[in-house]
Each structure stands twice: as C-alpha cells, then as structure tokens.
C-alpha cells in the first residue's frame, strides 16, 4: 500500500471510530489532532489511537497494553498483529475495560 492510500484509509478509519463512539451510548470524550485520536473516559483514563505511516499500521495504546493493527485488504478491515482480531472488536473490549461498562463499537 502506498503512503497516500494508507493516509486516506487511516483517516477514514479514524472518522469511523469517532462515529462509532458517538453512536455507542456511553459517555466517552474524544479529541482528534495531527493523526492522533484520544479517547477519554469518566475515570480520566485514556486510549490513544494513532497512525504509523512508515509501517502502514494503526497503533492503539490502552491500559491493557500497546497494540499494532495491519490492514487486511481481502476483508477490508484492520487486524491485530498476532491474533487477527478486528480493530473495532478490540476497541470495544478496551473501551469496556476502561469505561467500566459494556461498550460496543460498530463499523
């Protein structure tokens, strides 16, 4: 994937995450700046989502650790390195852990 394609795909993904947060029914604040999306929870914990253009990856930093996602062109989704779990499924779990209630982010 070339850099331009990655940038567009990553931007579309960040927008989809913002829309999923808005639609999830849980109070999660977010801020987007410079390719970094910061989610903040009522307990002041955060999840940081950013793009790593040189590696064509999306990185997620949550309380439970740091995670790298590669794009799966065949299935048109981002997959966690090492176990192939889909990005929105992982984010739902990370957000649920930090929000202290069930969060389901749908793409």
C-alpha positions as CSV (number, residue, x, y, z in Angstrom):
1,X,0.0,0.0,0.0
2,X,1.4,3.4,-0.9
3,X,1.5,6.3,1.6
4,X,-1.3,8.2,0.0
5,X,-3.6,5.1,0.1
6,X,-2.7,4.4,3.7
7,X,-3.3,8.0,4.8
8,X,-6.8,8.0,3.2
9,X,-7.6,4.6,4.7
10,X,-6.3,5.6,8.2
11,X,-8.3,8.9,8.0
12,X,-11.5,7.1,7.1
13,X,-10.9,4.6,9.9
14,X,-10.4,7.4,12.5
15,X,-13.6,9.1,11.3
16,X,-15.5,5.7,11.6
17,X,-14.1,5.3,15.2
18,X,-15.4,8.8,16.1
19,X,-18.8,8.0,14.6
20,X,-18.9,4.7,16.5
21,X,-18.1,6.5,19.8
22,X,-20.9,9.0,19.1
23,X,-23.3,6.1,18.5
24,X,-22.3,3.7,21.3
25,X,-24.4,5.3,24.1
26,X,-21.5,5.5,26.6
27,X,-20.0,8.8,27.7
28,X,-16.6,8.8,26.0
29,X,-15.0,12.1,25.1
30,X,-12.6,12.2,22.2
31,X,-10.2,14.7,20.5
32,X,-8.5,14.3,17.2
33,X,-5.4,16.2,16.2
34,X,-2.4,15.5,14.0
35,X,-3.5,12.0,13.1
36,X,-3.9,11.1,16.8
37,X,-7.3,10.2,18.3
38,X,-7.5,10.4,22.1
39,X,-10.5,8.8,23.9
40,X,-11.1,9.9,27.5
41,X,-13.3,8.2,30.0
42,X,-15.1,9.4,33.0
43,X,-12.4,8.0,35.3
44,X,-9.8,10.1,33.3
45,X,-8.2,7.1,31.7
46,X,-7.3,7.4,28.0
47,X,-6.9,5.3,24.9
48,X,-4.6,6.7,22.2
49,X,-5.1,5.7,18.6
50,X,-2.6,6.9,16.0
51,X,-1.4,6.0,12.6
52,X,2.1,4.8,11.9
53,X,2.6,5.8,8.3
54,X,6.1,4.3,7.7
55,X,4.7,0.9,8.8
56,X,1.2,1.3,7.3
57,X,-0.2,0.4,10.7
58,X,-2.7,1.8,13.3
59,X,-1.4,1.7,16.8
60,X,-3.6,1.6,19.9
61,X,-2.3,2.4,23.5
62,X,-4.8,1.3,26.2
63,X,-4.5,0.4,29.9
64,X,-4.1,-3.2,28.9
65,X,-1.1,-2.5,26.6
66,X,0.0,-1.4,23.2
67,X,-1.4,-3.0,20.0
68,X,-0.5,-2.8,16.3
69,X,-3.0,-3.3,13.5
70,X,-2.3,-4.1,9.9
71,X,-4.8,-3.6,7.1
72,X,-6.4,-6.8,5.7
73,X,-7.3,-5.8,2.1
74,X,-9.2,-9.0,1.4
75,X,-11.7,-8.5,4.3
76,X,-11.3,-4.6,4.3
77,X,-10.6,-4.3,8.0
78,X,-7.7,-3.7,10.4
79,X,-6.4,-6.8,12.1
80,X,-4.4,-7.1,15.3
81,X,-0.9,-8.5,14.8
82,X,-0.5,-11.9,16.2
83,X,-4.1,-13.0,16.6
84,X,-6.1,-11.4,13.7
85,X,-8.8,-9.9,15.9
86,X,-10.6,-7.0,14.1
87,X,-9.9,-3.4,15.3
88,X,-13.4,-2.4,16.3
89,X,-13.8,-5.6,18.3
90,X,-10.6,-4.9,20.1
91,X,-11.6,-1.2,20.7
92,X,-14.9,-2.4,22.1
93,X,-13.1,-4.5,24.6
94,X,-10.5,-1.9,25.5
95,X,-13.2,0.8,25.9
96,X,-15.4,-1.6,28.0
97,X,-12.4,-2.3,30.3
98,X,-11.7,1.4,30.8
99,X,-15.3,2.7,31.0
100,X,-16.3,0.0,33.5
101,X,-19.4,-0.8,31.4
102,X,-20.1,-2.6,28.1
103,X,-19.1,-0.7,25.0
104,X,-19.9,-1.9,21.5
105,X,-18.3,0.0,18.7
106,X,-19.7,-0.9,15.3
107,X,-18.2,-0.1,12.0
